[in-house]
Amino acid sequence: MQNVPDPRVGAMPPVTLDIAESVARQILTTYGDSTHYDEFAYAEAYGALTVALQALLDALANERGVSRG
């Protein structure tokens, strides 16, 4: 059998609700006022929102003891 690297080595720690909340607050601080943004800033904010939602879903899955797959 070949030596297969363990995918858990160097893996990110589980996302907690505290981490998800911190990410969400940082995004609101950065992108909460869109008064002076151009279309590129909206794309950046969209990407940040996607990351925040992924972190929230990961944290909720960890709280429930299930895998998001």
Helices and strands as residue ranges (DSSP letters): H 17-31, H 39-64
